[in-house]
């Protein structure tokens, strides 16, 4: 393949793509690539993948699905992060009794 033609085709494809970042859907490839995997890439990366036949620009429905799944992952990770920050203190009955027996108003540093 003529490299000038290859890179001209990439540039033409990139010019036809709207936006700086694009969601692409992969095609099945002989080297193990799976079909239908959605990925967000730059416009130039998307153009190269399309010209090479490894991917296509995702449909609006696929883009909505991709953004929804990313949002769900962010919410899940936020919940996991918040749960990891929960602190629990376990006191024995003796410690609770000692704290209750201390006179109020005076603080002691033990």
C-alpha positions as CSV (number, residue, x, y, z in Angstrom):
1,X,0.0,0.0,0.0
2,X,1.2,3.5,-0.8
3,X,1.9,5.3,2.4
4,X,0.9,8.7,1.0
5,X,-2.5,7.3,0.0
6,X,-2.8,5.6,3.5
7,X,-2.1,8.8,5.4
8,X,-4.2,10.9,3.1
9,X,-7.1,8.6,3.7
10,X,-6.6,8.9,7.5
11,X,-6.6,12.7,7.2
12,X,-9.8,12.7,5.1
13,X,-11.5,10.3,7.6
14,X,-10.3,12.4,10.5
15,X,-11.7,15.6,8.9
16,X,-15.1,13.9,8.5
17,X,-15.3,13.0,12.2
18,X,-16.9,15.6,14.4
19,X,-15.5,16.3,17.9
20,X,-12.0,15.9,19.4
21,X,-12.9,12.6,21.2
22,X,-14.9,9.8,19.5
23,X,-16.5,6.6,20.6
24,X,-15.6,3.7,18.3
25,X,-16.9,0.2,18.1
26,X,-14.3,-2.5,17.4
27,X,-14.5,-5.1,14.6
28,X,-13.4,-8.7,15.0
29,X,-9.8,-9.1,13.9
30,X,-7.7,-12.1,13.1
31,X,-5.3,-11.2,15.9
32,X,-7.9,-11.7,18.6
33,X,-9.8,-8.4,18.6
34,X,-13.4,-8.8,19.7
35,X,-16.3,-7.2,17.9
36,X,-18.5,-4.5,19.5
37,X,-16.1,-3.2,22.2
38,X,-16.7,0.5,22.7
39,X,-13.8,2.8,23.4
40,X,-13.2,6.5,23.5
41,X,-10.3,7.7,21.5
42,X,-9.0,10.8,19.8
43,X,-10.3,11.8,16.4
44,X,-6.9,10.8,14.7
45,X,-6.8,7.4,16.5
46,X,-10.4,6.8,15.4
47,X,-9.6,7.7,11.8
48,X,-6.6,5.3,11.8
49,X,-8.7,2.5,13.3
50,X,-11.5,3.1,10.7
51,X,-9.0,3.1,7.8
52,X,-7.3,0.0,9.0
53,X,-10.7,-1.7,9.3
54,X,-10.3,-2.4,13.0
55,X,-13.2,-0.3,14.1
56,X,-16.1,2.0,13.1
57,X,-17.5,5.2,14.6
58,X,-20.2,4.2,17.1
59,X,-23.9,5.0,16.5
60,X,-25.7,7.5,18.7
61,X,-27.4,4.7,20.6
62,X,-24.0,3.0,21.2
63,X,-22.6,6.3,22.4
64,X,-25.5,6.8,24.9
65,X,-25.0,3.2,26.1
66,X,-21.3,3.8,26.6
67,X,-21.8,7.0,28.6
68,X,-24.5,5.3,30.7
69,X,-22.1,2.4,31.5
70,X,-19.3,4.9,32.4
71,X,-21.7,6.8,34.7
72,X,-22.7,3.6,36.4
73,X,-19.0,2.6,36.9
74,X,-18.2,6.0,38.4
75,X,-21.2,5.8,40.8
76,X,-20.2,2.2,41.8
77,X,-16.6,3.3,42.4
78,X,-17.8,6.4,44.4
79,X,-19.9,4.1,46.7
80,X,-16.9,1.7,47.1
81,X,-14.6,4.6,48.0
82,X,-17.1,6.0,50.5
83,X,-17.6,2.5,52.1
84,X,-13.8,2.1,52.5
85,X,-13.7,5.4,54.4
86,X,-16.2,4.2,57.1
87,X,-14.4,3.8,60.4
88,X,-15.7,1.6,63.2
89,X,-14.5,1.5,66.8
90,X,-15.3,-1.5,69.0
91,X,-15.3,-0.9,72.7
92,X,-15.4,-3.6,75.4
93,X,-18.0,-3.4,78.2
94,X,-15.3,-2.5,80.6
95,X,-14.2,0.5,78.5
96,X,-17.7,1.7,78.1
97,X,-18.3,1.4,81.9
98,X,-15.0,3.3,82.5
99,X,-16.0,6.1,80.2
100,X,-19.4,6.4,81.7
101,X,-18.0,6.5,85.2
102,X,-15.7,9.4,84.5
103,X,-16.8,12.7,85.9
104,X,-18.3,15.0,83.3
105,X,-16.7,18.4,82.5
106,X,-13.1,17.4,83.3
107,X,-11.0,16.0,80.6
108,X,-8.1,13.8,81.4
109,X,-5.4,12.7,79.1
110,X,-4.7,9.1,79.7
